[in-house]
Amino acid sequence: MRDQSGAGEIEFDTLDLSLGGAFVKSELFFEIGDQFELELSLNGATPLALHARVVRTSRDEDRPGMGIAFEPMPDAVRNAIYEFLNT
């Protein structure tokens, strides 16, 4: 993930992935509504460039992290995620 200015970069592991977004494992929490750019790597393929927004946070000891929504999502990115989820 990278903030909108392009400064700073943080790497997260994805616990859940859907066509609409993902849940990323993290003990570092952004604010709900924060927006950022990210690159999503699927099986070593060329990373997909996305714009995302934090929609929820979870401070649960067993599963801390953030729910993020991809918005807007280009058709090519949606198709790549769809193919990955269906393999």
PAZAPA-4460 file (N, C-alpha, C; in steps of 0.05 Angstrom, whole numbers, plus 32768, in hexadecimal, padded with zeros to 4 digits):
% residues 87
    n_x    n_y    n_z   ca_x   ca_y   ca_z    c_x    c_y    c_z   seq   type   mol
   8011   7FE8   8000   8000   8000   8000   8012   8019   8000     1      M     A
   8007   802E   7FF4   8015   8047   7FF1   8001   805D   7FF5     2      R     A
   8008   8072   8004   7FF4   8088   8006   7FF1   8096   7FEC     3      D     A
   7FDC   80A7   7FEA   7FD6   80B4   7FD0   7FEC   80C5   7FC5     4      Q     A
   7FFE   80CF   7FD6   8014   80E0   7FCC   802A   80CF   7FC0     5      S     A
   8028   80B4   7FC4   803D   80A2   7FBA   8054   809E   7FCD     6      G     A
   8053   80AC   7FE3   8069   80AA   7FF7   8063   8092   800A     7      A     A
   8078   8086   8012   8076   8070   8026   8068   8058   801A     8      G     A
   8071   8041   8023   8066   8028   8019   8065   8014   8030     9      E     A
   804F   8005   8033   804C   7FF0   8047   8042   7FD7   803A    10      I     A
   804C   7FC0   8042   8043   7FA7   8037   8032   7F99   804B    11      E     A
   801B   7F8E   8042   8009   7F7F   8053   8003   7F64   8047    12      F     A
   7FFB   7F51   8058   7FF1   7F37   804E   7FD3   7F39   804D    13      D     A
   7FC7   7F2E   8038   7FAB   7F2D   8034   7F9F   7F13   8040    14      T     A
   7F8B   7F16   8051   7F7E   7EFF   805D   7F66   7EF7   804D    15      L     A
   7F57   7F09   8043   7F3F   7F04   8032   7F41   7F16   801A    16      D     A
   7F37   7F0B   8004   7F36   7F1A   7FEB   7F1C   7F15   7FDD    17      L     A
   7F10   7F2A   7FD3   7EF7   7F27   7FC3   7EF9   7F3B   7FAC    18      S     A
   7EE5   7F3B   7F9B   7EE5   7F4E   7F85   7EE2   7F6B   7F8E    19      L     A
   7ED7   7F6F   7FA6   7ED3   7F8A   7FAF   7EE8   7F95   7FC2    20      G     A
   7EF9   7F83   7FCD   7F0D   7F8C   7FDF   7F1C   7F76   7FED    21      G     A
   7F28   7F7C   8003   7F38   7F68   8011   7F39   7F6F   802F    22      A     A
   7F42   7F5C   803F   7F48   7F60   805B   7F66   7F5C   805E    23      F     A
   7F75   7F70   8067   7F91   7F6E   806A   7F99   7F6B   8087    24      V     A
   7FAB   7F59   808D   7FB5   7F54   80A8   7FC7   7F6B   80B0    25      K     A
   7FC2   7F77   80C7   7FD2   7F8E   80CF   7FCD   7F95   80EC    26      S     A
   7FE2   7F9E   80F9   7FDF   7FAA   8114   7FE3   7FC8   8112    27      E     A
   7FE7   7FD1   80FA   7FE8   7FEE   80F3   7FCD   7FF4   80E6    28      L     A
   7FBF   8008   80F1   7FA4   800E   80E8   7FA3   8029   80DB    29      F     A
   7F97   802A   80C3   7F91   8044   80B7   7F75   804C   80C1    30      F     A
   7F6D   8064   80BB   7F52   806D   80C3   7F3E   8064   80AE    31      E     A
   7F26   805E   80B7   7F10   8058   80A4   7F0D   8070   8092    32      I     A
   7F0C   806A   8078   7F0A   8080   8064   7F24   8087   8057    33      G     A
   7F3B   8080   8064   7F55   8085   8058   7F57   8078   803D    34      D     A
   7F62   8086   8029   7F65   807B   800E   7F83   8078   8008    35      Q     A
   7F89   8065   7FF7   7FA5   8060   7FF0   7FA6   8050   7FD6    36      F     A
   7FBE   804E   7FCB   7FC3   803E   7FB3   7FD0   8024   7FBD    37      E     A
   7FCB   800E   7FAF   7FD7   7FF5   7FB6   7FDD   7FE4   7F9E    38      L     A
   7FEF   7FD2   7FA2   7FF5   7FBE   7F8D   7FEF   7FA3   7F99    39      E     A
   7FDF   7F93   7F8B   7FD6   7F79   7F94   7FE4   7F64   7F83    40      L     A
   7FF3   7F52   7F90   8001   7F3D   7F81   7FF1   7F23   7F84    41      S     A
   7FEB   7F17   7F6D   7FDC   7EFE   7F6D   7FEE   7EE8   7F60    42      L     A
   7FF6   7ED5   7F6F   8006   7EBE   7F65   801F   7EC7   7F55    43      N     A
   802C   7EDC   7F5D   8045   7EE4   7F50   8041   7EF3   7F36    44      G     A
   8028   7EF7   7F2E   8023   7F06   7F15   802A   7F23   7F19    45      A     A
   802A   7F32   7F03   802F   7F4F   7F05   801B   7F5B   7F18    46      T     A
   8025   7F6B   7F2C   8012   7F77   7F40   7FFD   7F88   7F32    47      P     A
   7FE5   7F87   7F3E   7FCE   7F97   7F34   7FCD   7FB1   7F44    48      L     A
   7FCB   7FC7   7F36   7FCA   7FE2   7F42   7FAD   7FE8   7F49    49      A     A
   7FA8   7FEF   7F62   7F8D   7FF5   7F6B   7F8C   800E   7F7C    50      L     A
   7F75   801A   7F7E   7F6F   8030   7F91   7F5D   8023   7FA5    51      H     A
   7F61   8029   7FBF   7F51   801C   7FD4   7F4B   8030   7FEA    52      A     A
   7F37   8028   7FFA   7F2E   8038   8011   7F29   8025   8029    53      R     A
   7F32   802E   8041   7F2D   801E   8059   7F0F   8020   8060    54      V     A
   7F02   8009   8063   7EE5   8009   806A   7EE0   7FFE   8086    55      V     A
   7EF3   7FF0   8092   7EF0   7FE7   80AE   7F0B   7FDF   80B9    56      R     A
   7F0D   7FDF   80D3   7F24   7FD5   80E1   7F1C   7FC0   80F5    57      T     A
   7F2E   7FAE   80FB   7F29   7F99   8110   7F42   7F98   8121    58      S     A
   7F3E   7F9C   813B   7F54   7F9A   814E   7F52   7F80   815D    59      R     A
   7F43   7F6D   8153   7F40   7F52   815F   7F5B   7F45   8161    60      D     A
   7F62   7F3A   8178   7F7C   7F2E   817C   7F82   7F18   8168    61      E     A
   7F6D   7F08   8160   7F71   7EF2   814E   7F73   7EFA   8131    62      D     A
   7F69   7F12   812A   7F68   7F1A   810E   7F68   7F39   810C    63      R     A
   7F7F   7F45   8114   7F80   7F63   8111   7F84   7F6A   80F4    64      P     A
   7F78   7F80   80EC   7F7D   7F8A   80D1   7F68   7F9E   80C8    65      G     A
   7F67   7FA1   80AD   7F56   7FB5   80A1   7F47   7FAA   8089    66      M     A
   7F2E   7FB0   8087   7F1F   7FAA   806F   7F21   7FC1   805C    67      G     A
   7F29   7FBB   8043   7F2C   7FD0   802F   7F1A   7FCA   8017    68      I     A
   7F10   7FDF   800B   7EFF   7FDD   7FF3   7F0F   7FE8   7FDC    69      A     A
   7F0E   7FD9   7FC5   7F1B   7FE2   7FAD   7F08   7FF4   7F9E    70      F     A
   7F11   800D   7F98   7EFF   801F   7F8A   7F0E   8034   7F7B    71      E     A
   7F07   803B   7F63   7EF8   802A   7F51   7F0B   8013   7F47    72      P     A
   7EFF   7FFF   7F3C   7F0F   7FE8   7F32   7F0D   7FE5   7F14    73      M     A
   7F23   7FE8   7F06   7F23   7FE4   7EE9   7F1A   7FC7   7EE2    74      P     A
   7F0D   7FC3   7ECC   7F04   7FA9   7EC3   7F1B   7F94   7EC2    75      D     A
   7F32   7F9C   7EB9   7F49   7F8A   7EB7   7F51   7F7F   7ED2    76      A     A
   7F51   7F91   7EE6   7F58   7F89   7F01   7F42   7F77   7F0D    77      V     A
   7F29   7F7E   7F09   7F13   7F6E   7F13   7F15   7F52   7F06    78      R     A
   7F1A   7F50   7EEC   7F1C   7F36   7EDF   7F34   7F26   7EEA    79      N     A
   7F4B   7F32   7EEF   7F62   7F24   7EFA   7F5C   7F19   7F16    80      A     A
   7F4E   7F28   7F27   7F47   7F1F   7F42   7F32   7F09   7F3F    81      I     A
   7F1F   7F0C   7F2D   7F0B   7EF7   7F29   7F18   7EDD   7F21    82      Y     A
   7F2A   7EDE   7F0E   7F38   7EC6   7F05   7F48   7EB9   7F1C    83      E     A
   7F56   7ECA   7F2C   7F65   7EBF   7F42   7F53   7EB1   7F57    84      F     A
   7F3C   7EBD   7F5D   7F2A   7EB2   7F71   7F1D   7E98   7F67    85      L     A
   7F1B   7E95   7F4D   7F0E   7E7D   7F42   7F22   7E67   7F39    86      N     A
   7F3B   7E69   7F42   7F4E   7E54   7F3B   7F53   7E42   7F53    87      T     A
***
